[in-house]
Amino acid sequence: MKNILAVFVLAMGAALLAPFSAAHGKQTPANVTGKWHFVLDTPGGDRPLDAEFKVNGDQVSGKWATADVKGTFSEGKLKLEFTFNSEEAGSGTMKIDGALADDVITGNWAFSEYAGTFKATRAKE
């Protein structure tokens, strides 16, 4: 009888705590909306760049310096491809392929014949 009572008490406790845990323990899905500070590793040294993204569904828009951004963000993966004008290399297509983890985006970039890695952190507001 004691075992049945103990199981009943545990089951009732779990049932009572389940809604509380679900409401308060639920994590907000990862998101890239907002301002970011990118540092691109380039053959000429680190290049800092600021960007601002908006996400609608899995579609990303916004600004990369002065360029209009287009791309996707899904399952923690950021993929951008947009026209960019570099003072050093001229106009071309910028490609960003990264992953968001712990509020940091890391990955690879490619522009014209150049390529490298990058790290982006949320800009302080």
N, C-alpha and C positions, 0 to 999 in steps of 0.2 A: 504494500500500500504506500509506503514511503517513497518508493521508486516512481510510482505513478504520479504521486503528488509533486515530486521534484521535476519530473518531465513536464507536467502541466504548468508549473510555475515558470520554468524556463521558456516554454512555448509562448505563454502569455506575455512574458517580458519581451521576447523577440518581436512578437506581433505589435506590441505597444511602441517599441522603439523604431520599427521599420519605417514608418512615415517620417519620423523626425530625422533619421539618418539619411533617407533619400532626399529630403528637402535641404538639409544643411550640409551634407557631405558631397553633394553633387558638384563636380568641377565644371567651370565654364569652359566650353570648347576653345581650343587654341585659335588665335585670330591674329592676323597681321594688320588689321585696321589701325591707323594712327601714323605718327611720325617716326621715322627710322634714320639712324646714322650708319651709313655703310662705309666700310674701308675695303677698297679693292687692292689686292696684291697685284701690282703691274710690273712689267720689266723696268720701268722707270722709277719704281718705288711705290709706296702706299699712296693711294688716292682716296681722300675722303669725299663723300657725297651724301647729301640728304635727300630723303624721299618721303612721300606721304601717300598712304594707300587707303582705299575704301574697298570693302568687300560686299558684294551683293550675291548671295548664293555662293557659287564657287568662282564668280567673275571678279577680277581685281582691276581697279582703275585708280587713277591718281597722277602724281607727278614724281618724276625722277629728275632732280634739279629742275630744269625748265621743260623737259620732255613729257609728253602725255604717255602714261603707262597703260599697257594692256596685258592681261594674262589671267592665270587661274591660281587659286589656292584651295587645295583639297587634301584631306587626310594628312595635314601638317606639311605638305609640299607646295612650295611657291615656284611657279613657272611664269616668267615674263618674257615677252618678245615685242620690242617697240623700236621706232626710229629715234636715233639719238645723234646729236651733233657735238662732236668732240673738237675742242680748239686745236689739239695736236694731230688728230687723225682724220678729221672731217666728218662727214655724215655717213651713217651706216645703221645696221640693225644691232641693238644690244639684246643679248640673251642672258637671262638670270635663271639659274636652276638651283634652288636651295631647299633647306628643311628647317622648320621652326622647332626648337627644343629649349625649354627653360627660358622663354622670352628672348632668345637669340636665334638669328637666322644665319646659317652658314651654308656655303656651297660654291658653285662655279659660275663664272661669268665669261662671256665671249663677245668680242666686238671687232669687226673687220678681221684682220689676221692675228689679233691679240686675244689672249685668254689668260685666265688665272683663277684664283680663289677669292672669296670675300667673307667678311663677317659683318653682321649688322646688329645693332642694339637699339632698343627703343630710345628715342630722343627724350631728354628731360624737358618737361613742359613748364 
